[in-house]
Amino acid sequence: MSPVSTSADLEHRLLDADLSAQIAAGLHEGVMIVEESGMIIWCNDAACRLLRITRSRLLNPASPPSRFQAQRLDGAPVLREEHPGMRALALDVAVKNSVMGIVAGDGEMIWLLVDATPTTLNGKPVAVTVFTEITGEVAERRQTAARMSEITRTLRQPVWPHGHGLYFAPRYRSVGPSREIGGDFYGAQQLRPNRFGFYIGDACGHGAKAAGVAALARHTLRTAGELLEDPSEVLAHLHDVIEVEQPHTYLTAIYGYIDIGEQTTVRFSSGGHPLPLLIGEDSVRILGAPGPIIGMVSNGPRPVTVVDVQDGEQLVLHTDGLTSTRTRDIEAFDLLSQLPRNLLTDFLADLLLGLANSIGDAEPDDDASVLVIGFHRPVD
């Protein structure tokens, strides 16, 4: 038998209901209660305002609301079971920070940040969804990503020099939230009829700042490489530029020259960058000696390595992300020793990056770049 309600109990309930209504009406966030069927059984005024739809239409099961026209950031549709409320009910856990696009009642696409929490109402499971509009933030984020992607594309040149028996095979792998935005850069240019410059580097960090430093470094190397004769001086000039234009940051880089004559000669210097490897028919050799990291310590001379390369040999340059994972590091020498000899330059670059991607069961934790330069004397 139900207890008899006193006048005080009734007054207390009415007060609670009135207070709850006032709180709901005053929220800036949209709030909806959704059943397992997907039907919305309650919403506050902010939900109608944000979705630009009337309450009667939003709560009318005969008029499917715009929530079923949702999409993800990548443009793919959001399936019914993927909606935050449905996921919260299916998993029986709170779902936080879901981003989804909705065609609002006026036909405009808006973007929402949604939280959903499972609970019960009158003995039935329901999900309480709370959402705010982030259309402006999504648009700004996309514009920034587009600008940074354009900057990043310039760091890895699309057109490469050719001729004189030289073959360039660049490869790039991006990881983490940056995806296409990072500090790796590489390139090559023809400086004279028989001289080519090449470079590879890695700016500290990820994201916009690293990409900006990398863009500055790439431009500086290309300009200095045309004017100077010594690769150590090219890196010293880059060091000075970084100290002035981007203080309190640093990067590693290699710059070198390839001179084509009766003998093909490579000269390069390293500013703290992983040393290149030369692959021959029967050997793998690490070349050169490390020099001071660019922008980190006092500027100074960096060793210049000179090597005569033979027909069929290949020079492999890479960033340290190639051999690093979240759980272990390996030596580039060991990585290259696992590959068969006499591979075409493009195949070698593909296999090298693919092998690095599958180091045990560890996941890579840094962007990685590979530049393979093949030397094949043209047949007269």
Secondary structure per residue as TSV (DSSP state, phi and psi in degrees):
chain	resnum	aa	ss	phi	psi
A	1	M	-	360.0	131.2
A	2	S	-	-71.5	141.7
A	3	P	-	-66.0	148.9
A	4	V	-	-74.8	129.4
A	5	S	-	-77.8	129.8
A	6	T	-	-86.7	166.6
A	7	S	H	-63.0	-31.6
A	8	A	H	-67.6	-40.8
A	9	D	H	-60.8	-46.9
A	10	L	H	-62.5	-42.2
A	11	E	H	-62.8	-39.3
A	12	H	H	-64.4	-42.3
A	13	R	H	-64.7	-44.5
A	14	L	H	-62.4	-38.0
A	15	L	H	-65.2	-43.5
A	16	D	H	-61.7	-44.1
A	17	A	H	-64.5	-42.2
A	18	D	H	-66.2	-41.4
A	19	L	H	-64.4	-43.1
A	20	S	H	-61.2	-41.3
A	21	A	H	-63.9	-41.1
A	22	Q	H	-65.2	-41.2
A	23	I	H	-64.0	-45.2
A	24	A	H	-61.9	-41.4
A	25	A	H	-67.4	-28.4
A	26	G	H	-87.6	-7.7
A	27	L	-	-69.9	142.1
A	28	H	S	-83.4	-24.7
A	29	E	S	-80.8	146.8
A	30	G	E	-76.3	139.3
A	31	V	E	-130.8	132.0
A	32	M	E	-136.7	150.5
A	33	I	E	-112.0	125.6
A	34	V	E	-121.0	134.3
A	35	E	E	-84.1	170.4
A	36	E	T	-60.6	-27.8
A	37	S	T	-72.4	-11.5
A	38	G	S	95.1	-5.4
A	39	M	-	-74.2	135.6
A	40	I	E	-86.5	122.0
A	41	I	E	-106.6	-10.5
A	42	W	E	-159.4	147.9
A	43	C	E	-152.7	156.2
A	44	N	-	-94.6	175.9
A	45	D	H	-64.1	-36.7
A	46	A	H	-63.0	-34.9
A	47	A	H	-62.0	-44.5
A	48	C	H	-64.4	-40.7
A	49	R	H	-65.8	-45.0
A	50	L	H	-67.0	-39.4
A	51	L	H	-84.8	-5.9
A	52	R	T	55.2	51.4
A	53	I	-	-145.5	148.7
A	54	T	-	-75.4	154.8
A	55	R	H	-61.4	-41.2
A	56	S	H	-63.6	-37.7
A	57	R	H	-72.8	-39.3
A	58	L	H	-65.3	-35.3
A	59	L	T	-95.7	1.4
A	60	N	-	-91.0	112.5
A	61	P	T	-66.0	-19.8
A	62	A	T	-80.6	-11.7
A	63	S	S	-120.7	90.5
A	64	P	-	-54.4	119.4
A	65	P	-	-71.0	168.3
A	66	S	G	-69.6	-6.3
A	67	R	G	-62.1	-23.8
A	68	F	G	-80.6	2.1
A	69	Q	G	-109.7	31.6
A	70	A	-	-77.2	157.1
A	71	Q	B	-143.2	158.3
A	72	R	-	-85.3	173.2
A	73	L	T	-61.4	-30.1
A	74	D	T	-82.8	2.9
A	75	G	S	94.1	-11.2
A	76	A	-	-72.2	147.1
A	77	P	B	-69.1	149.1
A	78	V	-	-91.5	117.0
A	79	L	-	-70.7	159.3
A	80	R	G	-54.6	-44.5
A	81	E	G	-72.8	-9.7
A	82	E	G	-92.0	-11.2
A	83	H	S	-59.3	142.0
A	84	P	H	-53.3	-42.7
A	85	G	H	-62.4	-43.1
A	86	M	H	-67.6	-37.9
A	87	R	H	-66.3	-40.8
A	88	A	H	-61.9	-40.2
A	89	L	H	-70.2	-40.7
A	90	A	H	-67.8	-38.7
A	91	L	H	-91.2	-16.4
A	92	D	T	58.4	37.0
A	93	V	S	-139.7	158.5
A	94	A	-	-69.2	140.0
A	95	V	E	-111.8	121.4
A	96	K	E	-113.7	147.1
A	97	N	E	56.6	41.9
A	98	S	E	-80.0	133.9
A	99	V	E	-108.3	128.8
A	100	M	E	-150.5	147.5
A	101	G	E	-95.4	141.9
A	102	I	E	-130.9	136.8
A	103	V	E	-79.4	108.7
A	104	A	-	-69.9	174.3
A	105	G	T	-61.4	-25.5
A	106	D	T	-90.7	7.5
A	107	G	S	90.3	-3.3
A	108	E	-	-89.1	141.3
A	109	M	E	-77.6	125.5
A	110	I	E	-122.6	161.4
A	111	W	E	-118.8	136.7
A	112	L	E	-123.6	146.1
A	113	L	E	-105.5	118.8
A	114	V	E	-121.6	134.2
A	115	D	E	-114.1	144.9
A	116	A	E	-138.0	135.4
A	117	T	E	-128.2	127.5
A	118	P	E	-78.2	144.6
A	119	T	E	-158.5	-168.9
A	120	T	E	-127.1	149.7
A	121	L	E	-139.3	118.7
A	122	N	T	54.7	37.6
A	123	G	T	82.1	-0.7
A	124	K	E	-109.4	142.3
A	125	P	E	-69.8	134.4
A	126	V	E	-140.1	164.1
A	127	A	E	-119.2	131.4
A	128	V	E	-95.4	114.7
A	129	T	E	-106.9	133.9
A	130	V	E	-122.7	129.2
A	131	F	E	-142.7	152.6
A	132	T	E	-128.9	156.1
A	133	E	E	-87.4	132.9
A	134	I	-	-129.7	31.1
A	135	T	H	-57.3	-44.5
A	136	G	H	-63.3	-42.2
A	137	E	H	-64.6	-40.6
A	138	V	H	-64.0	-42.8
A	139	A	H	-62.8	-42.6
A	140	E	H	-65.7	-40.9
A	141	R	H	-63.3	-39.8
A	142	R	H	-68.3	-38.7
A	143	Q	H	-64.8	-42.5
A	144	T	H	-63.2	-43.7
A	145	A	H	-62.6	-38.6
A	146	A	H	-65.7	-41.7
A	147	R	H	-65.4	-43.0
A	148	M	H	-69.8	-33.7
A	149	S	H	-64.5	-37.3
A	150	E	H	-65.7	-42.5
A	151	I	H	-61.9	-44.7
A	152	T	H	-63.5	-37.5
A	153	R	H	-61.9	-33.6
A	154	T	H	-70.0	-20.5
A	155	L	H	-74.6	-18.0
A	156	R	B	-127.2	91.4
A	157	Q	-	-57.5	142.5
A	158	P	S	-81.9	-28.2
A	159	V	S	-116.9	130.7
A	160	W	-	-116.9	149.8
A	161	P	-	-65.5	156.7
A	162	H	-	-147.0	167.8
A	163	G	B	105.0	170.9
A	164	H	T	60.6	21.3
A	165	G	T	76.5	14.9
A	166	L	E	-97.5	138.4
A	167	Y	E	-132.7	123.2
A	168	F	E	-107.3	129.4
A	169	A	E	-128.0	94.4
A	170	P	E	-89.5	147.0
A	171	R	E	-142.9	148.3
A	172	Y	E	-141.9	137.5
A	173	R	E	-128.4	128.7
A	174	S	-	-110.9	145.8
A	175	V	-	-136.0	169.8
A	176	G	T	78.1	-172.5
A	177	P	T	-67.0	-23.5
A	178	S	T	-66.3	-37.8
A	179	R	T	57.0	-75.5
A	180	E	T	-104.7	2.5
A	181	I	-	-116.0	114.5
A	182	G	-	-156.4	-174.2
A	183	G	S	-104.3	2.8
A	184	D	E	-75.9	144.0
A	185	F	E	-152.0	155.7
A	186	Y	E	-161.2	165.9
A	187	G	E	174.6	176.7
A	188	A	E	-154.6	154.3
A	189	Q	E	-149.0	148.4
A	190	Q	E	-88.4	122.1
A	191	L	E	-98.5	-35.2
A	192	R	E	-144.0	172.2
A	193	P	T	-52.5	-35.7
A	194	N	T	-119.9	18.7
A	195	R	E	-131.8	136.9
A	196	F	E	-127.7	144.5
A	197	G	E	-107.0	147.4
A	198	F	E	-142.1	156.9
A	199	Y	E	-159.0	158.2
A	200	I	E	-152.0	148.1
A	201	G	E	-160.9	171.7
A	202	D	E	-149.8	109.6
A	203	A	E	-80.2	146.3
A	204	C	S	-63.2	134.8
A	205	G	S	93.2	-168.4
A	206	H	S	-135.9	173.3
A	207	G	H	79.4	-159.3
A	208	A	H	-62.1	-42.5
A	209	K	H	-64.2	-46.0
A	210	A	H	-63.4	-40.6
A	211	A	H	-64.5	-37.9
A	212	G	H	-64.9	-42.8
A	213	V	H	-63.8	-42.7
A	214	A	H	-63.1	-40.4
A	215	A	H	-63.7	-41.8
A	216	L	H	-63.1	-43.6
A	217	A	H	-63.6	-43.9
A	218	R	H	-60.9	-46.9
A	219	H	H	-62.7	-41.7
A	220	T	H	-64.7	-43.7
A	221	L	H	-63.6	-42.3
A	222	R	H	-64.9	-39.6
A	223	T	H	-71.8	-48.4
A	224	A	H	-66.2	-34.2
A	225	G	H	-62.5	-28.8
A	226	E	H	-75.7	-26.9
A	227	L	H	-99.5	-25.4
A	228	L	-	-107.6	165.0
A	229	E	S	-112.1	-18.2
A	230	D	-	-110.3	122.6
A	231	P	H	-61.7	-29.3
A	232	S	H	-65.4	-38.0
A	233	E	H	-69.0	-33.2
A	234	V	H	-61.6	-46.1
A	235	L	H	-68.9	-33.8
A	236	A	H	-64.4	-40.1
A	237	H	H	-64.0	-41.7
A	238	L	H	-61.0	-41.7
A	239	H	H	-56.8	-46.6
A	240	D	H	-62.6	-41.5
A	241	V	H	-64.6	-44.1
A	242	I	H	-62.9	-41.4
A	243	E	H	-61.2	-34.3
A	244	V	H	-84.4	-47.7
A	245	E	H	-86.0	-32.1
A	246	Q	S	-135.7	64.8
A	247	P	T	-64.5	158.1
A	248	H	T	67.2	24.5
A	249	T	-	-137.5	175.3
A	250	Y	-	-157.6	168.7
A	251	L	E	-155.7	165.7
A	252	T	E	-114.0	151.6
A	253	A	E	-161.6	155.9
A	254	I	E	-123.2	134.7
A	255	Y	E	-127.4	140.3
A	256	G	E	-152.0	166.1
A	257	Y	E	-119.1	145.0
A	258	I	E	-117.7	118.6
A	259	D	E	-108.2	125.0
A	260	I	-	-100.6	121.3
A	261	G	S	-150.7	-146.6
A	262	E	S	-60.4	-29.7
A	263	Q	S	-126.2	137.5
A	264	T	E	-87.6	124.0
A	265	T	E	-121.3	135.8
A	266	V	E	-113.4	130.7
A	267	R	E	-125.6	131.2
A	268	F	E	-151.9	162.7
A	269	S	E	-132.7	151.6
A	270	S	E	-116.9	130.2
A	271	G	E	-102.1	74.4
A	272	G	B	73.9	8.1
A	273	H	-	-89.7	150.2
A	274	P	-	-51.6	135.2
A	275	L	-	-73.7	146.9
A	276	P	-	-74.1	164.7
A	277	L	E	-124.8	143.2
A	278	L	E	-110.1	122.2
A	279	I	E	-104.0	121.6
A	280	G	-	-109.8	-172.7
A	281	E	S	-63.8	-35.3
A	282	D	S	-126.6	12.0
A	283	S	-	-152.4	159.1
A	284	V	E	-129.7	124.6
A	285	R	E	-124.4	137.1
A	286	I	E	-85.6	132.5
A	287	L	-	-110.0	147.2
A	288	G	-	85.7	-171.6
A	289	A	-	-141.8	144.9
A	290	P	E	-72.1	149.1
A	291	G	E	-119.7	179.2
A	292	P	-	-60.1	140.6
A	293	I	-	-62.5	142.4
A	294	I	B	-78.4	122.9
A	295	G	T	88.9	-8.8
A	296	M	T	-96.2	-47.3
A	297	V	S	-118.5	178.9
A	298	S	-	-59.3	140.8
A	299	N	-	-65.4	146.6
A	300	G	-	-168.7	172.6
A	301	P	-	-64.4	144.5
A	302	R	-	-117.6	136.9
A	303	P	-	-56.6	141.0
A	304	V	E	-104.9	124.8
A	305	T	E	-102.5	132.5
A	306	V	E	-121.4	128.1
A	307	V	E	-143.3	135.5
A	308	D	E	-87.2	123.3
A	309	V	E	-98.2	150.6
A	310	Q	-	-103.4	160.7
A	311	D	T	-58.9	131.2
A	312	G	T	93.0	-12.5
A	313	E	-	-77.4	158.7
A	314	Q	E	-136.8	135.5
A	315	L	E	-100.7	125.9
A	316	V	E	-111.5	118.8
A	317	L	E	-113.7	147.6
A	318	H	E	-157.1	162.3
A	319	T	-	-94.4	165.0
A	320	D	G	-70.5	-14.9
A	321	G	G	-64.3	-19.0
A	322	L	G	-63.8	-33.6
A	323	T	G	-114.9	12.6
A	324	S	B	-114.2	139.5
A	325	T	B	-130.0	-179.7
A	326	R	S	-69.2	-19.6
A	327	T	S	-121.2	-14.1
A	328	R	-	-161.6	161.3
A	329	D	B	-119.8	149.2
A	330	I	-	-127.2	164.6
A	331	E	-	-86.8	138.3
A	332	A	H	-59.8	-34.1
A	333	F	H	-59.4	-44.6
A	334	D	H	-65.4	-36.8
A	335	L	H	-63.9	-46.5
A	336	L	H	-69.3	-31.2
A	337	S	H	-65.5	-19.1
A	338	Q	T	-81.9	-12.1
A	339	L	S	-91.4	148.6
A	340	P	-	-68.7	157.4
A	341	R	S	-86.0	168.6
A	342	N	S	61.4	33.4
A	343	L	-	-82.0	148.6
A	344	L	-	-62.9	151.7
A	345	T	H	-56.7	-45.5
A	346	D	H	-63.8	-41.6
A	347	F	H	-64.5	-39.3
A	348	L	H	-62.3	-44.7
A	349	A	H	-62.8	-42.6
A	350	D	H	-63.3	-47.1
A	351	L	H	-65.4	-38.2
A	352	L	H	-63.6	-47.3
A	353	L	H	-68.9	-38.4
A	354	G	H	-64.6	-39.9
A	355	L	H	-66.6	-39.7
A	356	A	H	-65.5	-31.1
A	357	N	H	-70.7	-15.7
A	358	S	T	-121.9	39.9
A	359	I	S	-73.4	102.3
A	360	G	T	56.8	-137.9
A	361	D	T	-109.7	16.7
A	362	A	-	-86.7	147.1
A	363	E	-	-95.1	141.4
A	364	P	B	-65.3	146.0
A	365	D	-	-123.2	15.8
A	366	D	S	-151.6	153.4
A	367	D	-	-59.4	153.0
A	368	A	E	-138.4	137.2
A	369	S	E	-127.9	145.0
A	370	V	E	-132.6	135.6
A	371	L	E	-131.1	111.7
A	372	V	E	-105.0	128.8
A	373	I	E	-114.3	117.1
A	374	G	E	-98.0	139.9
A	375	F	E	-115.2	111.1
A	376	H	-	-135.3	105.2
A	377	R	-	-62.0	130.9
A	378	P	-	-65.1	145.2
A	379	V	-	-81.2	128.7
A	380	D	-	-70.1	360.0
